[in-house]
Amino acid sequence: MGRLHLSRDQLASFLKDFEQIKQFEQFLGDANDNIETTDISLQLAGAALTAANEANAAIQRIQDMLDRAPAHQGNAELYALRDAVLSAPQPLAPSTLAAGDGLTGGGNMGADVTLSMVHPNGYALFDHYATAGNSGTSETDLYTDTIAASQLGANGDKLEAEYAGSFVSSATATRQIKLYFGGTAIFDTGTLTLSLSSAWTMYVMLIRVSATTVRYMISLTTEGAALAAYTAAGELAGLDLTATNILKITGQAGGVGAASNDIVSLLGSVVYVPAA
Protein backbone atom coordinates (compact mmCIF):
# COMPACT_ATOMS: atom_id res chain seq x y z
CA MET A 1 0.00 0.00 0.00
CA GLY A 2 1.46 3.46 -0.97
CA ARG A 3 2.12 6.43 1.31
CA LEU A 4 -0.02 9.62 1.41
CA HIS A 5 2.19 12.51 0.10
CA LEU A 6 1.20 16.18 0.75
CA SER A 7 3.49 19.22 0.40
CA ARG A 8 3.69 21.89 3.14
CA ASP A 9 2.03 24.39 0.79
CA GLN A 10 -0.92 22.02 0.48
CA LEU A 11 -1.03 21.56 4.24
CA ALA A 12 -0.92 25.34 4.79
CA SER A 13 -4.14 25.68 2.82
CA PHE A 14 -6.12 24.19 5.69
CA LEU A 15 -3.77 24.39 8.74
CA LYS A 16 -3.33 27.66 10.63
CA ASP A 17 0.37 27.70 11.58
CA PHE A 18 3.70 25.90 11.17
CA GLU A 19 3.35 23.96 14.44
CA GLN A 20 0.08 22.40 13.24
CA ILE A 21 1.75 21.47 9.95
CA LYS A 22 4.57 19.68 11.82
CA GLN A 23 2.13 17.80 14.04
CA PHE A 24 0.04 16.73 11.03
CA GLU A 25 3.19 15.49 9.22
CA GLN A 26 4.06 13.41 12.28
CA PHE A 27 0.54 12.01 12.35
CA LEU A 28 0.76 11.01 8.68
CA GLY A 29 4.14 9.36 9.26
CA ASP A 30 2.79 7.26 12.13
CA ALA A 31 -0.29 6.32 10.11
CA ASN A 32 1.79 5.16 7.11
CA ASP A 33 4.05 3.08 9.37
CA ASN A 34 1.01 1.35 10.86
CA ILE A 35 -0.45 0.70 7.39
CA GLU A 36 2.80 -0.89 6.18
CA THR A 37 3.03 -3.05 9.30
CA THR A 38 -0.53 -4.20 8.71
CA ASP A 39 0.33 -5.05 5.10
CA ILE A 40 3.26 -7.21 6.24
CA SER A 41 1.14 -8.97 8.84
CA LEU A 42 -1.54 -9.71 6.29
CA GLN A 43 1.04 -11.09 3.86
CA LEU A 44 2.51 -13.36 6.54
CA ALA A 45 -0.94 -14.52 7.56
CA GLY A 46 -1.75 -15.27 3.95
CA ALA A 47 1.43 -17.32 3.54
CA ALA A 48 0.64 -19.26 6.72
CA LEU A 49 -2.88 -19.95 5.50
CA THR A 50 -1.54 -21.20 2.17
CA ALA A 51 0.92 -23.51 3.94
CA ALA A 52 -1.83 -24.84 6.18
CA ASN A 53 -4.06 -25.51 3.18
CA GLU A 54 -1.23 -27.36 1.42
CA ALA A 55 -0.58 -29.46 4.54
CA ASN A 56 -4.26 -30.33 4.82
CA ALA A 57 -4.32 -31.34 1.15
CA ALA A 58 -1.28 -33.58 1.66
CA ILE A 59 -2.89 -35.20 4.69
CA GLN A 60 -6.05 -35.82 2.67
CA ARG A 61 -3.99 -37.53 -0.03
CA ILE A 62 -2.45 -39.77 2.63
CA GLN A 63 -5.91 -40.57 3.97
CA ASP A 64 -7.09 -41.49 0.47
CA MET A 65 -4.08 -43.76 0.00
CA LEU A 66 -4.74 -45.49 3.33
CA ASP A 67 -8.37 -46.03 2.35
CA ARG A 68 -7.26 -47.81 -0.83
CA ALA A 69 -4.41 -49.81 0.75
CA PRO A 70 -4.68 -53.55 1.40
CA ALA A 71 -4.43 -54.38 5.10
CA HIS A 72 -1.09 -56.22 5.11
CA GLN A 73 1.68 -55.86 7.66
CA GLY A 74 5.41 -55.33 7.30
CA ASN A 75 5.78 -52.43 4.89
CA ALA A 76 8.68 -50.25 5.92
CA GLU A 77 7.68 -47.50 3.48
CA LEU A 78 4.48 -46.65 5.33
CA TYR A 79 6.34 -46.54 8.65
CA ALA A 80 8.50 -43.86 7.05
CA LEU A 81 5.36 -42.11 5.80
CA ARG A 82 3.88 -42.17 9.28
CA ASP A 83 7.08 -40.65 10.72
CA ALA A 84 7.02 -37.91 8.07
CA VAL A 85 3.43 -37.01 8.91
CA LEU A 86 4.03 -37.00 12.66
CA SER A 87 7.08 -34.74 12.23
CA ALA A 88 5.28 -32.24 9.96
CA PRO A 89 5.56 -28.59 11.12
CA GLN A 90 1.79 -28.13 11.09
CA PRO A 91 0.17 -29.63 14.21
CA LEU A 92 -2.11 -32.57 13.53
CA ALA A 93 -5.44 -32.82 15.26
CA PRO A 94 -5.93 -36.22 16.91
CA SER A 95 -8.82 -36.93 14.55
CA THR A 96 -6.97 -36.02 11.36
CA LEU A 97 -6.73 -39.67 10.24
CA ALA A 98 -9.28 -42.13 11.59
CA ALA A 99 -8.60 -45.82 12.04
CA GLY A 100 -9.37 -47.91 9.00
CA ASP A 101 -7.81 -50.12 6.34
CA GLY A 102 -4.05 -50.03 6.59
CA LEU A 103 -4.10 -49.26 10.35
CA THR A 104 -3.15 -52.02 12.75
CA GLY A 105 -4.64 -51.88 16.22
CA GLY A 106 -7.01 -48.94 15.59
CA GLY A 107 -6.22 -45.45 16.87
CA ASN A 108 -5.50 -42.42 14.73
CA MET A 109 -2.60 -40.54 13.22
CA GLY A 110 -2.44 -38.16 16.19
CA ALA A 111 -1.23 -41.07 18.33
CA ASP A 112 1.73 -43.41 18.07
CA VAL A 113 -0.08 -46.23 16.29
CA THR A 114 1.32 -48.98 14.09
CA LEU A 115 0.61 -48.47 10.42
CA SER A 116 0.89 -51.31 7.97
CA MET A 117 0.37 -51.25 4.22
CA VAL A 118 1.87 -53.09 1.29
CA HIS A 119 3.11 -51.01 -1.59
CA PRO A 120 1.34 -52.28 -4.72
CA ASN A 121 4.61 -52.69 -6.59
CA GLY A 122 6.63 -54.30 -3.79
CA TYR A 123 10.03 -53.08 -2.64
CA ALA A 124 13.67 -54.12 -2.57
CA LEU A 125 14.88 -56.04 0.46
CA PHE A 126 18.55 -56.52 -0.45
CA ASP A 127 20.99 -55.25 -3.07
CA HIS A 128 24.40 -56.72 -3.87
CA TYR A 129 27.03 -54.97 -5.95
CA ALA A 130 30.29 -56.22 -4.39
CA THR A 131 32.22 -58.89 -6.27
CA ALA A 132 32.23 -62.28 -4.53
CA GLY A 133 34.03 -65.45 -5.65
CA ASN A 134 34.45 -69.08 -4.63
CA SER A 135 37.28 -70.01 -2.28
CA GLY A 136 39.41 -72.96 -3.42
CA THR A 137 37.36 -76.12 -3.88
CA SER A 138 35.00 -75.45 -0.95
CA GLU A 139 31.35 -74.57 -1.43
CA THR A 140 31.32 -70.82 -0.82
CA ASP A 141 28.47 -68.45 -0.02
CA LEU A 142 28.44 -65.83 -2.75
CA TYR A 143 25.44 -63.77 -1.56
CA THR A 144 23.38 -64.59 1.53
CA ASP A 145 20.33 -62.72 2.89
CA THR A 146 18.20 -63.27 5.97
CA ILE A 147 14.51 -62.94 5.13
CA ALA A 148 12.65 -61.35 8.04
CA ALA A 149 10.15 -63.34 10.08
CA SER A 150 6.66 -63.19 8.51
CA GLN A 151 8.01 -61.36 5.45
CA LEU A 152 5.93 -63.86 3.50
CA GLY A 153 2.94 -63.20 5.73
CA ALA A 154 0.09 -64.03 3.35
CA ASN A 155 -0.51 -66.70 0.75
CA GLY A 156 0.60 -65.32 -2.60
CA ASP A 157 3.36 -63.13 -1.14
CA LYS A 158 6.49 -63.50 -3.23
CA LEU A 159 10.25 -63.11 -3.24
CA GLU A 160 11.94 -62.39 -6.56
CA ALA A 161 15.72 -62.53 -6.81
CA GLU A 162 18.19 -61.99 -9.65
CA TYR A 163 21.91 -62.71 -9.67
CA ALA A 164 24.63 -62.46 -12.29
CA GLY A 165 28.32 -63.18 -12.59
CA SER A 166 30.94 -65.02 -14.63
CA PHE A 167 32.68 -68.39 -15.02
CA VAL A 168 36.33 -69.00 -15.87
CA SER A 169 36.68 -71.72 -18.50
CA SER A 170 38.61 -74.94 -17.89
CA ALA A 171 39.03 -78.20 -19.77
CA THR A 172 39.30 -80.21 -16.54
CA ALA A 173 37.87 -78.25 -13.60
CA THR A 174 34.16 -78.02 -12.90
CA ARG A 175 31.86 -75.21 -11.75
CA GLN A 176 28.67 -75.58 -9.72
CA ILE A 177 26.07 -73.10 -8.45
CA LYS A 178 23.35 -73.83 -5.90
CA LEU A 179 20.50 -71.82 -4.42
CA TYR A 180 19.22 -72.43 -0.89
CA PHE A 181 16.11 -71.31 0.95
CA GLY A 182 15.43 -72.16 4.58
CA GLY A 183 18.47 -74.45 4.67
CA THR A 184 17.42 -76.59 1.68
CA ALA A 185 19.06 -76.56 -1.74
CA ILE A 186 16.25 -75.93 -4.21
CA PHE A 187 18.47 -75.46 -7.27
CA ASP A 188 21.69 -77.14 -8.37
CA THR A 189 23.39 -76.82 -11.73
CA GLY A 190 25.36 -79.97 -11.12
CA THR A 191 29.05 -79.98 -12.08
CA LEU A 192 29.55 -77.97 -15.27
CA THR A 193 32.53 -78.19 -17.58
CA LEU A 194 32.86 -74.95 -19.51
CA SER A 195 34.65 -74.74 -22.86
CA LEU A 196 34.92 -70.97 -22.64
CA SER A 197 34.74 -68.19 -20.08
CA SER A 198 31.21 -66.86 -19.97
CA ALA A 199 28.63 -64.85 -18.07
CA TRP A 200 25.78 -66.42 -16.12
CA THR A 201 22.46 -65.00 -14.95
CA MET A 202 19.91 -66.45 -12.53
CA TYR A 203 16.26 -65.59 -11.95
CA VAL A 204 14.37 -66.82 -8.87
CA MET A 205 10.76 -66.58 -7.71
CA LEU A 206 9.33 -68.04 -4.52
CA ILE A 207 5.63 -67.78 -3.65
CA ARG A 208 3.98 -68.62 -0.34
CA VAL A 209 1.40 -71.42 -0.45
CA SER A 210 0.90 -71.70 3.31
CA ALA A 211 2.66 -70.79 6.55
CA THR A 212 4.96 -73.79 6.02
CA THR A 213 5.22 -74.13 2.22
CA VAL A 214 6.54 -72.19 -0.76
CA ARG A 215 6.70 -73.01 -4.44
CA TYR A 216 9.57 -71.88 -6.61
CA MET A 217 10.82 -71.50 -10.15
CA ILE A 218 14.47 -70.89 -10.93
CA SER A 219 16.36 -70.41 -14.17
CA LEU A 220 20.10 -70.07 -14.82
CA THR A 221 21.46 -69.30 -18.28
CA THR A 222 25.06 -69.34 -19.48
CA GLU A 223 27.24 -70.16 -22.47
CA GLY A 224 29.82 -72.84 -23.03
CA ALA A 225 28.10 -75.48 -20.89
CA ALA A 226 26.35 -78.63 -22.07
CA LEU A 227 23.03 -76.82 -21.79
CA ALA A 228 22.30 -73.14 -22.36
CA ALA A 229 19.70 -73.05 -19.58
CA TYR A 230 19.27 -74.87 -16.29
CA THR A 231 15.88 -74.73 -14.59
CA ALA A 232 14.04 -75.95 -11.52
CA ALA A 233 10.43 -75.74 -10.33
CA GLY A 234 8.86 -77.34 -7.30
CA GLU A 235 7.52 -77.06 -3.79
CA LEU A 236 9.37 -76.79 -0.49
CA ALA A 237 7.46 -77.81 2.63
CA GLY A 238 8.35 -78.01 6.32
CA LEU A 239 9.25 -74.32 6.63
CA ASP A 240 8.38 -71.89 9.41
CA LEU A 241 7.67 -68.64 7.60
CA THR A 242 6.89 -66.90 10.90
CA ALA A 243 10.63 -67.21 11.64
CA THR A 244 13.61 -65.88 9.70
CA ASN A 245 14.80 -67.86 6.67
CA ILE A 246 18.04 -67.55 4.73
CA LEU A 247 18.12 -67.17 0.96
CA LYS A 248 21.59 -67.70 -0.46
CA ILE A 249 23.50 -68.56 -3.61
CA THR A 250 26.72 -70.60 -3.46
CA GLY A 251 29.52 -71.48 -5.85
CA GLN A 252 31.97 -74.39 -5.86
CA ALA A 253 34.85 -75.28 -8.16
CA GLY A 254 36.20 -78.84 -8.31
CA GLY A 255 38.46 -81.18 -10.20
CA VAL A 256 41.95 -80.73 -11.58
CA GLY A 257 42.92 -77.10 -11.98
CA ALA A 258 40.11 -75.70 -9.80
CA ALA A 259 40.99 -72.40 -8.17
CA SER A 260 39.53 -69.51 -6.22
CA ASN A 261 37.39 -67.07 -8.18
CA ASP A 262 36.61 -69.57 -10.92
CA ILE A 263 33.01 -68.63 -10.13
CA VAL A 264 32.30 -64.95 -9.53
CA SER A 265 29.08 -63.15 -8.67
CA LEU A 266 28.95 -59.49 -9.63
CA LEU A 267 25.50 -58.27 -8.59
CA GLY A 268 22.18 -59.35 -7.19
CA SER A 269 18.91 -58.13 -5.78
CA VAL A 270 16.04 -59.55 -3.69
CA VAL A 271 12.59 -57.97 -3.99
CA TYR A 272 9.40 -58.55 -2.00
CA VAL A 273 6.15 -58.54 -4.01
CA PRO A 274 2.80 -58.72 -2.19
CA ALA A 275 -0.01 -61.06 -3.09
CA ALA A 276 -2.34 -59.74 -5.78
C-alpha positions as a printed Julia matrix, in Angstrom:
276×3 Matrix{Float64}:
  0.0     0.0     0.0
  1.46    3.46   -0.97
  2.12    6.43    1.31
 -0.02    9.62    1.41
  2.19   12.51    0.1
  1.2    16.18    0.75
  3.49   19.22    0.4
  3.69   21.89    3.14
  2.03   24.39    0.79
 -0.92   22.02    0.48
 -1.03   21.56    4.24
 -0.92   25.34    4.79
 -4.14   25.68    2.82
 -6.12   24.19    5.69
 -3.77   24.39    8.74
 -3.33   27.66   10.63
  0.37   27.7    11.58
  3.7    25.9    11.17
  3.35   23.96   14.44
  0.08   22.4    13.24
  1.75   21.47    9.95
  4.57   19.68   11.82
  2.13   17.8    14.04
  0.04   16.73   11.03
  3.19   15.49    9.22
  4.06   13.41   12.28
  0.54   12.01   12.35
  0.76   11.01    8.68
  4.14    9.36    9.26
  2.79    7.26   12.13
 -0.29    6.32   10.11
  1.79    5.16    7.11
  4.05    3.08    9.37
  1.01    1.35   10.86
 -0.45    0.7     7.39
  2.8    -0.89    6.18
  3.03   -3.05    9.3
 -0.53   -4.2     8.71
  0.33   -5.05    5.1
  3.26   -7.21    6.24
  1.14   -8.97    8.84
 -1.54   -9.71    6.29
  1.04  -11.09    3.86
  2.51  -13.36    6.54
 -0.94  -14.52    7.56
 -1.75  -15.27    3.95
  1.43  -17.32    3.54
  0.64  -19.26    6.72
 -2.88  -19.95    5.5
 -1.54  -21.2     2.17
  0.92  -23.51    3.94
 -1.83  -24.84    6.18
 -4.06  -25.51    3.18
 -1.23  -27.36    1.42
 -0.58  -29.46    4.54
 -4.26  -30.33    4.82
 -4.32  -31.34    1.15
 -1.28  -33.58    1.66
 -2.89  -35.2     4.69
 -6.05  -35.82    2.67
 -3.99  -37.53   -0.03
 -2.45  -39.77    2.63
 -5.91  -40.57    3.97
 -7.09  -41.49    0.47
 -4.08  -43.76    0.0
 -4.74  -45.49    3.33
 -8.37  -46.03    2.35
 -7.26  -47.81   -0.83
 -4.41  -49.81    0.75
 -4.68  -53.55    1.4
 -4.43  -54.38    5.1
 -1.09  -56.22    5.11
  1.68  -55.86    7.66
  5.41  -55.33    7.3
  5.78  -52.43    4.89
  8.68  -50.25    5.92
  7.68  -47.5     3.48
  4.48  -46.65    5.33
  6.34  -46.54    8.65
  8.5   -43.86    7.05
  5.36  -42.11    5.8
  3.88  -42.17    9.28
  7.08  -40.65   10.72
  7.02  -37.91    8.07
  3.43  -37.01    8.91
  4.03  -37.0    12.66
  7.08  -34.74   12.23
  5.28  -32.24    9.96
  5.56  -28.59   11.12
  1.79  -28.13   11.09
  0.17  -29.63   14.21
 -2.11  -32.57   13.53
 -5.44  -32.82   15.26
 -5.93  -36.22   16.91
 -8.82  -36.93   14.55
 -6.97  -36.02   11.36
 -6.73  -39.67   10.24
 -9.28  -42.13   11.59
 -8.6   -45.82   12.04
 -9.37  -47.91    9.0
 -7.81  -50.12    6.34
 -4.05  -50.03    6.59
 -4.1   -49.26   10.35
 -3.15  -52.02   12.75
 -4.64  -51.88   16.22
 -7.01  -48.94   15.59
 -6.22  -45.45   16.87
 -5.5   -42.42   14.73
 -2.6   -40.54   13.22
 -2.44  -38.16   16.19
 -1.23  -41.07   18.33
  1.73  -43.41   18.07
 -0.08  -46.23   16.29
  1.32  -48.98   14.09
  0.61  -48.47   10.42
  0.89  -51.31    7.97
  0.37  -51.25    4.22
  1.87  -53.09    1.29
  3.11  -51.01   -1.59
  1.34  -52.28   -4.72
  4.61  -52.69   -6.59
  6.63  -54.3    -3.79
 10.03  -53.08   -2.64
 13.67  -54.12   -2.57
 14.88  -56.04    0.46
 18.55  -56.52   -0.45
 20.99  -55.25   -3.07
 24.4   -56.72   -3.87
 27.03  -54.97   -5.95
 30.29  -56.22   -4.39
 32.22  -58.89   -6.27
 32.23  -62.28   -4.53
 34.03  -65.45   -5.65
 34.45  -69.08   -4.63
 37.28  -70.01   -2.28
 39.41  -72.96   -3.42
 37.36  -76.12   -3.88
 35.0   -75.45   -0.95
 31.35  -74.57   -1.43
 31.32  -70.82   -0.82
 28.47  -68.45   -0.02
 28.44  -65.83   -2.75
 25.44  -63.77   -1.56
 23.38  -64.59    1.53
 20.33  -62.72    2.89
 18.2   -63.27    5.97
 14.51  -62.94    5.13
 12.65  -61.35    8.04
 10.15  -63.34   10.08
  6.66  -63.19    8.51
  8.01  -61.36    5.45
  5.93  -63.86    3.5
  2.94  -63.2     5.73
  0.09  -64.03    3.35
 -0.51  -66.7     0.75
  0.6   -65.32   -2.6
  3.36  -63.13   -1.14
  6.49  -63.5    -3.23
 10.25  -63.11   -3.24
 11.94  -62.39   -6.56
 15.72  -62.53   -6.81
 18.19  -61.99   -9.65
 21.91  -62.71   -9.67
 24.63  -62.46  -12.29
 28.32  -63.18  -12.59
 30.94  -65.02  -14.63
 32.68  -68.39  -15.02
 36.33  -69.0   -15.87
 36.68  -71.72  -18.5
 38.61  -74.94  -17.89
 39.03  -78.2   -19.77
 39.3   -80.21  -16.54
 37.87  -78.25  -13.6
 34.16  -78.02  -12.9
 31.86  -75.21  -11.75
 28.67  -75.58   -9.72
 26.07  -73.1    -8.45
 23.35  -73.83   -5.9
 20.5   -71.82   -4.42
 19.22  -72.43   -0.89
 16.11  -71.31    0.95
 15.43  -72.16    4.58
 18.47  -74.45    4.67
 17.42  -76.59    1.68
 19.06  -76.56   -1.74
 16.25  -75.93   -4.21
 18.47  -75.46   -7.27
 21.69  -77.14   -8.37
 23.39  -76.82  -11.73
 25.36  -79.97  -11.12
 29.05  -79.98  -12.08
 29.55  -77.97  -15.27
 32.53  -78.19  -17.58
 32.86  -74.95  -19.51
 34.65  -74.74  -22.86
 34.92  -70.97  -22.64
 34.74  -68.19  -20.08
 31.21  -66.86  -19.97
 28.63  -64.85  -18.07
 25.78  -66.42  -16.12
 22.46  -65.0   -14.95
 19.91  -66.45  -12.53
 16.26  -65.59  -11.95
 14.37  -66.82   -8.87
 10.76  -66.58   -7.71
  9.33  -68.04   -4.52
  5.63  -67.78   -3.65
  3.98  -68.62   -0.34
  1.4   -71.42   -0.45
  0.9   -71.7     3.31
  2.66  -70.79    6.55
  4.96  -73.79    6.02
  5.22  -74.13    2.22
  6.54  -72.19   -0.76
  6.7   -73.01   -4.44
  9.57  -71.88   -6.61
 10.82  -71.5   -10.15
 14.47  -70.89  -10.93
 16.36  -70.41  -14.17
 20.1   -70.07  -14.82
 21.46  -69.3   -18.28
 25.06  -69.34  -19.48
 27.24  -70.16  -22.47
 29.82  -72.84  -23.03
 28.1   -75.48  -20.89
 26.35  -78.63  -22.07
 23.03  -76.82  -21.79
 22.3   -73.14  -22.36
 19.7   -73.05  -19.58
 19.27  -74.87  -16.29
 15.88  -74.73  -14.59
 14.04  -75.95  -11.52
 10.43  -75.74  -10.33
  8.86  -77.34   -7.3
  7.52  -77.06   -3.79
  9.37  -76.79   -0.49
  7.46  -77.81    2.63
  8.35  -78.01    6.32
  9.25  -74.32    6.63
  8.38  -71.89    9.41
  7.67  -68.64    7.6
  6.89  -66.9    10.9
 10.63  -67.21   11.64
 13.61  -65.88    9.7
 14.8   -67.86    6.67
 18.04  -67.55    4.73
 18.12  -67.17    0.96
 21.59  -67.7    -0.46
 23.5   -68.56   -3.61
 26.72  -70.6    -3.46
 29.52  -71.48   -5.85
 31.97  -74.39   -5.86
 34.85  -75.28   -8.16
 36.2   -78.84   -8.31
 38.46  -81.18  -10.2
 41.95  -80.73  -11.58
 42.92  -77.1   -11.98
 40.11  -75.7    -9.8
 40.99  -72.4    -8.17
 39.53  -69.51   -6.22
 37.39  -67.07   -8.18
 36.61  -69.57  -10.92
 33.01  -68.63  -10.13
 32.3   -64.95   -9.53
 29.08  -63.15   -8.67
 28.95  -59.49   -9.63
 25.5   -58.27   -8.59
 22.18  -59.35   -7.19
 18.91  -58.13   -5.78
 16.04  -59.55   -3.69
 12.59  -57.97   -3.99
  9.4   -58.55   -2.0
  6.15  -58.54   -4.01
  2.8   -58.72   -2.19
 -0.01  -61.06   -3.09
 -2.34  -59.74   -5.78
